[in-house]
Amino acid sequence: MSISYRFIRFLARIGILRWIRIEAEGLDHVPRTGPCILVPNHQSLLDPFLVQGVCPREVATMTKSTQFASPVIRWILGQVSAFPVRRYRVDPQTVRVLLRRLSEGKVVCVYPEGERSWDGRLQSFRRGTVRVLLRAGVPVIPVGIEGMYEVWPRWRARPRAGRTVFLRFGPPIQFGAQRGRAEREAMLPEAERLLREAILTLSGEAGRRGAHLSAEEGARIVREGVSGSAGSRGDAEL
């Protein structure tokens, strides 16, 4: 972990702790060495700072490309190992960067929903992202964030203070390396199901009303506009 990463991580953690109390669980599920992929739900703009502030290892986060527009923000993101992805698709350049980071033995964080939740519930996954997880062939660690939506939902101008947020790391899921496209497509539904069930449980959503949604049910809700997100996903074939 570089000095600049440690310093920015420290500042981010101090900033977050001004607003919320953090309860972290399952950190022992993060391997001490070697590559892995963290896969959290996405409730708030603060999620990446929360994950990086708590995870004991340096985390390279897949980040929306528009956040790299400002030279200052671009420099900061570079210091915390973030790399850009175009919204609504996982482009080949992003995939190459992700796989290279993994080949270097690093921890990578990917948000499978592709954007922050509109209503606090887990949205349907971007299939292109799940294809990348299957292609990578490294341990995939589901991560559940609970309470961050109540702190700072995407439609609110400022965060609320005085709340407790739970960050839970689940046991690694071993998909194995699915090198061929046909293999990835065959395993895609089961991989989505396993990840979705794990994140629903870890985030506490499985215990709340209406949380037991299959990927197909989640897609139906998105199409009907209940969650307020767009129905078109635009995933790249990978």
C-alpha positions as CSV (number, residue, x, y, z in Angstrom):
1,M,0.0,0.0,0.0
2,S,1.6,3.3,-1.2
3,I,2.1,6.3,1.1
4,S,-0.2,8.4,-0.9
5,Y,-2.9,5.8,-0.8
6,R,-2.6,5.4,3.0
7,F,-2.8,9.2,3.4
8,I,-5.8,9.7,1.2
9,R,-7.5,6.7,2.8
10,F,-6.8,8.1,6.2
11,L,-8.4,11.5,5.2
12,A,-11.4,9.8,3.7
13,R,-11.9,7.6,6.8
14,I,-11.7,10.7,9.0
15,G,-14.2,12.6,6.8
16,I,-16.7,9.7,6.8
17,L,-16.5,9.2,10.5
18,R,-17.6,12.8,11.0
19,W,-20.9,11.8,9.6
20,I,-21.5,8.1,10.4
21,R,-20.5,5.2,12.7
22,I,-19.1,2.2,10.8
23,E,-19.6,-1.4,11.8
24,A,-17.4,-3.8,9.7
25,E,-17.8,-7.6,9.6
26,G,-16.1,-10.4,7.7
27,L,-12.8,-8.7,7.0
28,D,-11.1,-12.1,7.5
29,H,-12.8,-13.1,4.2
30,V,-10.4,-10.8,2.3
31,P,-7.3,-12.8,1.3
32,R,-4.1,-11.3,2.8
33,T,-2.3,-11.8,-0.5
34,G,-3.2,-12.5,-4.1
35,P,-5.9,-11.1,-6.5
36,C,-9.6,-11.0,-5.7
37,I,-12.6,-8.9,-6.7
38,L,-14.9,-7.1,-4.2
39,V,-18.5,-6.9,-5.4
40,P,-20.6,-4.5,-3.3
41,N,-24.1,-3.1,-3.7
42,H,-24.1,0.6,-4.5
43,Q,-26.2,2.9,-2.3
44,S,-24.3,6.2,-2.1
45,L,-21.6,8.4,-3.5
46,L,-19.6,7.5,-0.3
47,D,-19.5,3.8,-1.0
48,P,-16.0,3.6,-2.5
49,F,-14.6,5.7,0.3
50,L,-16.3,3.4,2.8
51,V,-14.9,0.2,1.2
52,Q,-11.4,1.6,0.7
53,G,-11.4,3.0,4.2
54,V,-12.2,-0.3,5.8
55,C,-10.6,-2.9,3.6
56,P,-7.2,-3.9,5.0
57,R,-5.6,-4.1,1.5
58,E,-5.3,-1.5,-1.2
59,V,-8.3,-1.5,-3.5
60,A,-8.4,-0.5,-7.1
61,T,-12.0,0.7,-7.9
62,M,-13.7,0.7,-11.2
63,T,-14.9,4.4,-11.4
64,K,-17.3,6.3,-13.7
65,S,-15.2,7.9,-16.4
66,T,-16.8,11.4,-16.0
67,Q,-15.2,11.7,-12.5
68,F,-11.8,11.9,-14.2
69,A,-12.7,15.1,-16.1
70,S,-11.2,17.4,-13.4
71,P,-7.4,17.4,-13.3
72,V,-7.4,17.5,-9.5
73,I,-9.9,14.7,-9.0
74,R,-8.1,12.7,-11.7
75,W,-4.9,13.0,-9.8
76,I,-6.6,12.0,-6.5
77,L,-8.3,9.0,-8.2
78,G,-4.9,7.9,-9.6
79,Q,-3.4,8.0,-6.2
80,V,-6.1,5.6,-4.9
81,S,-5.7,3.2,-7.8
82,A,-9.1,4.0,-9.4
83,F,-9.5,3.3,-13.1
84,P,-12.2,4.6,-15.5
85,V,-15.2,2.8,-17.0
86,R,-17.7,4.3,-19.4
87,R,-21.2,4.3,-18.0
88,Y,-23.6,1.6,-19.1
89,R,-20.9,-0.6,-20.6
90,V,-17.7,-2.4,-19.7
91,D,-15.4,-1.4,-22.6
92,P,-12.4,-3.5,-23.7
93,Q,-9.8,-1.1,-22.4
94,T,-11.4,-1.2,-18.9
95,V,-11.4,-5.0,-19.0
96,R,-7.7,-5.0,-19.9
97,V,-6.8,-2.7,-17.0
98,L,-8.9,-4.8,-14.6
99,L,-7.3,-8.0,-15.7
100,R,-3.8,-6.4,-15.5
101,R,-4.4,-5.2,-11.9
102,L,-5.5,-8.8,-11.0
103,S,-2.4,-10.2,-12.7
104,E,-0.4,-8.0,-10.4
105,G,-2.0,-9.6,-7.4
106,K,-4.2,-6.6,-6.5
107,V,-7.7,-6.3,-5.1
108,V,-10.2,-4.8,-7.5
109,C,-13.7,-3.4,-6.6
110,V,-16.5,-3.6,-9.1
111,Y,-20.1,-2.4,-8.6
112,P,-22.3,-4.9,-10.5
113,E,-25.3,-2.5,-10.6
114,G,-23.3,0.0,-12.5
115,E,-24.8,3.0,-10.7
116,R,-26.2,4.1,-7.4
117,S,-29.6,2.7,-6.4
118,W,-32.5,5.0,-6.7
119,D,-34.5,3.6,-3.9
120,G,-32.0,1.8,-1.7
121,R,-32.8,-1.7,-3.1
122,L,-30.4,-3.9,-5.1
123,Q,-30.9,-3.2,-8.8
124,S,-30.4,-5.7,-11.6
125,F,-26.8,-6.4,-12.5
126,R,-25.0,-5.4,-15.7
127,R,-24.4,-8.7,-17.4
128,G,-21.1,-7.4,-19.0
129,T,-19.7,-6.9,-15.5
130,V,-20.7,-10.5,-14.5
131,R,-19.0,-11.8,-17.6
132,V,-15.8,-10.1,-16.5
133,L,-16.0,-11.7,-13.1
134,L,-16.3,-15.1,-14.8
135,R,-13.4,-14.4,-17.1
136,A,-11.1,-13.3,-14.4
137,G,-11.0,-16.6,-12.5
138,V,-10.1,-15.1,-9.1
139,P,-12.0,-15.2,-5.8
140,V,-15.1,-13.0,-5.9
141,I,-16.0,-11.5,-2.5
142,P,-19.6,-10.3,-2.2
143,V,-19.9,-7.2,0.0
144,G,-23.1,-5.9,1.6
145,I,-23.5,-2.2,2.5
146,E,-26.4,-1.4,4.8
147,G,-27.5,2.1,5.9
148,M,-25.5,4.2,3.4
149,Y,-28.6,5.0,1.4
150,E,-30.2,6.5,4.5
151,V,-27.0,8.6,5.0
152,W,-26.7,10.0,1.4
153,P,-29.1,8.9,-1.3
154,R,-28.3,10.1,-4.8
155,W,-31.2,12.6,-4.8
156,R,-30.1,14.3,-1.6
157,A,-27.7,17.3,-1.7
158,R,-25.9,16.6,1.5
159,P,-25.4,13.5,3.8
160,R,-27.2,13.0,7.0
161,A,-25.2,12.6,10.2
162,G,-25.4,10.4,13.2
163,R,-26.3,7.1,11.5
164,T,-24.7,3.6,11.7
165,V,-23.6,1.9,8.5
166,F,-22.8,-1.8,8.2
167,L,-20.2,-3.1,5.8
168,R,-20.1,-6.9,5.6
169,F,-17.6,-9.0,3.6
170,G,-18.9,-12.5,2.7
171,P,-17.0,-15.7,2.0
172,P,-15.2,-15.8,-1.4
173,I,-17.1,-17.3,-4.3
174,Q,-14.9,-19.4,-6.6
175,F,-16.3,-19.4,-10.2
176,G,-13.1,-20.6,-11.8
177,A,-11.7,-19.1,-15.0
178,Q,-14.3,-19.4,-17.8
179,R,-12.1,-18.7,-20.8
180,G,-14.5,-19.3,-23.6
181,R,-17.5,-17.1,-24.3
182,A,-19.8,-20.1,-24.5
183,E,-18.7,-21.2,-21.0
184,R,-19.3,-17.7,-19.6
185,E,-22.7,-17.5,-21.2
186,A,-23.7,-20.9,-19.8
187,M,-22.6,-20.0,-16.3
188,L,-24.0,-16.4,-16.4
189,P,-27.5,-17.0,-14.8
190,E,-26.1,-19.1,-12.0
191,A,-23.3,-16.6,-11.2
192,E,-25.9,-13.8,-11.1
193,R,-28.1,-15.7,-8.8
194,L,-25.3,-16.6,-6.4
195,L,-24.0,-13.0,-6.3
196,R,-27.4,-11.5,-5.9
197,E,-28.4,-13.8,-3.1
198,A,-25.2,-13.2,-1.3
199,I,-25.4,-9.4,-1.5
200,L,-29.0,-9.3,-0.5
201,T,-28.2,-11.3,2.6
202,L,-25.0,-9.3,3.5
203,S,-26.7,-5.9,2.9
204,G,-29.7,-6.9,5.2
205,E,-32.1,-6.5,2.3
206,A,-33.1,-10.1,2.3
207,G,-34.7,-9.6,5.7
208,R,-36.9,-6.7,4.5
209,R,-40.2,-6.8,2.6
210,G,-39.9,-7.4,-1.1
211,A,-36.2,-8.2,-1.0
212,H,-36.4,-11.8,-2.4
213,L,-36.1,-10.8,-6.0
214,S,-34.6,-13.0,-8.7
215,A,-32.5,-11.3,-11.4
216,E,-35.5,-11.6,-13.7
217,E,-37.9,-10.0,-11.2
218,G,-35.4,-7.2,-10.6
219,A,-35.2,-6.5,-14.3
220,R,-39.0,-6.4,-14.5
221,I,-39.1,-3.9,-11.7
222,V,-36.6,-1.7,-13.5
223,R,-38.6,-1.9,-16.7
224,E,-41.8,-0.9,-14.8
225,G,-40.0,2.1,-13.4
226,V,-40.4,1.2,-9.7
227,S,-36.8,1.7,-9.0
228,G,-36.5,4.7,-11.3
229,S,-33.5,3.4,-13.2
230,A,-33.3,3.1,-17.0
231,G,-34.3,-0.2,-18.5
232,S,-31.6,-0.3,-21.2
233,R,-28.3,-1.6,-19.9
234,G,-26.1,-1.5,-23.0
235,D,-23.7,-4.2,-21.8
236,A,-20.8,-5.1,-24.1
237,E,-20.3,-8.7,-25.1
238,L,-17.1,-9.9,-23.4
